[in-house]
């Protein structure tokens, strides 16, 4: 028989936005469970770029993707959230009324959460890398072809080839250049979508001979037993050359899939969930969306914006969880009761 778990809020997604929502809810004495299809907390920060430097988190001049996650997990320890990893939310049953909503949220692990609010903080949903159309690439995946950089040391003293022209490609080109034996960047045209300062830094390395830039496309792979030795590149001028390669990292973007969330009756817009900007609630009362999964006029897909959205969502959720209790906003620096929750004396 399915296990029924009563809680105040079910959070779908344990990335940075979902984790910070735990903190904001915890300050208001609101309990929560988090469900994530990944085997650990952190979302894309942990799964795709744990060692990638990030520069726009307030208070941290520089912090890695995994560093953000580690700090957030430490921050929410006083509230003892319960995580359900390796599970997907399968269905949402709406009960109650718009003024006093209640939900039954069933997950693939067999549990059903009875709660008063749901926060969708699923990033872009489940994500899969887009593979380049190169014949035979499957045989090298996981050994010498990688779609994410999880440990920079894995590429030390190797001939690394990165393919792409966006932020991920340029960021990792710059970050792996000091580690690799030799690094080549390949893009189909000499026009990049990445941040201008990254493009300028890359071109400075190219001019100094520290990075090889090739304008063209990979047409073939050479190697045995899953281990690459070279890639064949056809240039924009039609010329063909082989480039030594021990590790190939294509950045062709991600394919995002909402999964069962798409069937919840939300007014989806291009696979995103529209919300208001007062409380980040969806068209279904009691269901909120924060982070990259939502959309509204002026939306910026920044981690710090997800934090702001979670804070305002928590204020509204308090009214659903404690309808008879007046909420008085307090700063954590001035409230002795909040400091006690956080273990500050």
N, C-alpha and C positions, 0 to 999 in steps of 0.2 A: 504494500500500500504506500503511495507517495507520502513523503515526509512533509508536514505542514509546519512552516516556520513563521512565527509572528514577529514582525519588526515594524518600525515606523516608515522607513524608506528603503526601497531597493534601487541600487545604483548599477546601471548597465555600463560596464567599462571601468577599468582600474588604471587608466592613464593619469597624467598630472591633473587634469580637470576633475576627474572623479575622485582622486585622492584628496585634493584640497576641499572638495565639497564635504568630505567626511569631517574635516576640521571645522568648517563653518556650521555644519549640522550639530557637531558635538558641543560646540559652545552654547547651543540652544537646547541641550539635553535631548537631542533627537538621535535615536539608534538607527543603524543602517547595516545592510549586508551588500557586498559588492560581488558582481558576477563578471568574469572575463574569460573569453575563449582561449587566451594565452595561458601558459603555465606559471606565470608570475606577474607581479604588478609592474606598471610602467608604460604599457602600451607601446607606441612607436618609439618612444625615447629609449626603452630597454631593448626592444626587438630589432630596431633598424639602425640606431646610431647611439649606442651606449657610451662611446668614447668621443663622440663629436662635440667640439666646444660650442657652447651657446652663450651669446653675449647680451641678450636683452631681458634677463631675469632681474628684477629690481633687487639691489643689495648684493648681487654677485657679478663682479666685473667679467668673470668667465667661470662657467660651470659646465660639466659634461651632461649629456642626456641622462646617464645613470646617476650622476651626482644629484640632479634635481629630484629623481625618484627616491633616492636614499634619504634626502633631507625631508621630503614629504612624508615618507613612512615613519621617520623619527618624530615628526611633528604631530602625527595623528595617533601615536601610541597611547596617550592618555584616554582615548575614547574607545579603545578595544574593538575596532571594526572586525567583522567576520568576512573573510574572502572565500570565494568559490571559484577556483581556477580550473581551466580546462572545460568549462561549461558554457553553453550558449542558451540565452533566453529563447524559449520556444513559443510561448504564447502569453498574451495579456488579456485578462478578463476584467472588464470594468464593472464595478458594483457601486452601490451608494448613489449619491446625487452630485451634481456639479458643485454644490456648496459644501458637501461632506463626502468627497470621493473615497472609495475603497477599491483595492485591486487584488487580484490573484495573479501572481507572476510565476509561471512554470518554467523550470530550466531543465536542460538535458540530463543533468545528474540525478533527476528524479524528485528534487525538492520543489515545493510550491511556497512562495512567499506571500503571506497576507499582510498588506501594507496600506498606508494612507497616501503615499506619494511615490512616484517613480522618477528617477533622473536618468536620462539617456546621455551618457558621456562616452560614447563609443568611437570617438575620433571620426574617421571616415567609414566606420564599419569594419568588417574583416577585410584585410588587404592582401593582395597577391602581386608580386612584381610582374611587370610586363616583360616578356622575353624578346630578345632581338631575333629577327628572322634569319638565323644562321644555321645552315644544315649541320646536324650532328652535335649541336651544343649540349643536348641532354646528357651525353656521355661524360661531360666534364663538370657538370654541376655538383657543387659540394666538395670537389677536390681542387679544381683550379679555376672554376667559374663561380663567382659569388654575386648575389644581388643586394648584399648589405655588408657593412663593415662592423663586425662585433668586437674584434680585437685587432688593434693596429699592429701589434707585435707579430701577428700571423703573416704580415707582408714585409717584414724586415729583410733587407738584402735580396729582395726578389725583383725581377723585371715585371713591373705592374703596368697594365694597360687599362685605362678608364675610358668608357664610351658615354658620351652625353654632353648636353650643353646647358643644363639647368643648375639650380643651386646645389643639389646633392653631388652632381658630378664635379663641379668646381670646388666645393668645400673639401671633398675628399682628395681631389688632386692636390690642393694646397697642404692638407694635413698629412698626406702619405708621402709627399715628396721628400721630406727629410729622412724618412724611414726606409724607403725603397732603394734598391740598388740603382734602378733606372725607372723613370715613370714617363709614360706616353699618354697624351690625351687625344682622343679621336672624336671629331664631331663632323656631321655631314656638311656643315657650312661654317663660314667664319663669322658667325653671328650668334651670340650666346644670350640665353634667357636669364642667366644668373645675375645676382646683384652686381652693379658696376664695379664696386671696389674689389670684388673677388675676381672679376674678369681682368681688371687692371693688374692685380697682383700676379695672376697667372701669366699674363703677357710679359711682365718683368722677369719672371723665372724663365720663360721661353727665350727672351732676348739674352739672358745670362747663360743659356745653355744647360739649365738645370731641369727643364721639362721639354719633352719633344711634343710638338703640336702637329697633328696631321688632319687635314681637311679631306674627308672622304668617308668611306664605309667599309666595315669588315665584311669580307666575302668568303673567308675560309679559315679553318682552324687546323693546326698541326700538333700532333702529340699522340701518346699511347697510354693506355691504362688509366684514362681520365686526367692525365697530367699534360698540360699544354707546354709546348716549347716555342711556338710562334703563332702569330695571327697574320693573315693576308689582308692587306688594305688596298682598296681601289681608290685612288685619289680623284679629286674633282676634275683633274685634267686627263683622266683616263689611265694614268700610269698605275702600275701595280708593284707593291713592295711587301716583303715579309718583315715583321717586327718581332724581335725576341720577346717572349711572354711566358712568365711562370704563373701569373694570376690575372684573370680578366674580370673586370667589374663593370657590367653594363648598368647604366641608370636611365631606363626608358620609362620611368614613372611606375605608378601603382594602379591596379584595378581595384576599386572599392565596391564592396557589396554590403548592403544594409542587412541582408538576411531577414529573419522573421519580423524585425522591427518595421519593415516595409508594409506589413499587414496589420498594423495596429490602428488604422483609421486616422493616421496623422496626415495633414495636408502637405504632402511632400512636394518639394520643388527641386527638380534636377538632383534627386537623391539626397537632398538636404531637408532638414526639418525647420520650417518657419516658426519663429517665436516672437513674443513681444519683448521690448527692451526694458520694461519696468520690473518684470520678475522672471523672464525667460521661460514662460509657460507656453505649451503648445495649444492647439485648438481643443485638446482633450484636457479638461480641468484635472489638475493633480499630476499630469505628466509634463516633465520639464526636459529641456535639451540644452546642454552646455558644451562648450568646446567646438572642435571642428565640425561636428555633426549638424550644428544649427546654422540658420541663415537669417539675416535681418539687414535693413539698409545700413550701409557703412561697416558691415562685418569685416573684421580682420582676423585671419587665422593665426593668432599668436597665443602662446601658452598663457601669457599674463592676462589676455582677454578672457580665457576660460576661467581663470581664478576669480575675476570680477563677476562673471556670470554666475558662478557657483555661490558667491556670497549673497547676491540678490535673490537667487532661487531659494536659498535656505530661509531667508526672511519670510517669504510667502509660504513655504512649507510649514513653518511654525504655526500658521493660522489653521492649517488642516490637521496637524497633530495635536495642538492644544487650542481648540476653538474658544474655550472659555478663559484663556489665560492671556492677559495683555502683555505684549512684547515691548519692552523698553530697550532701545539701542544703547549699548555700553561699549566703551573702548576697553580692550583687554588690559591696557595700562592703568585703568582707573577702577576696575571692578575686582574686589577681593574674592568674590565667588568665582569669577572666571579664572583668576590667577590660581585659585585652589585646584580647579579642574586640570590646569596645565602643570600642576606640581611646582608652582612658583611660590616661594615663601619670602 
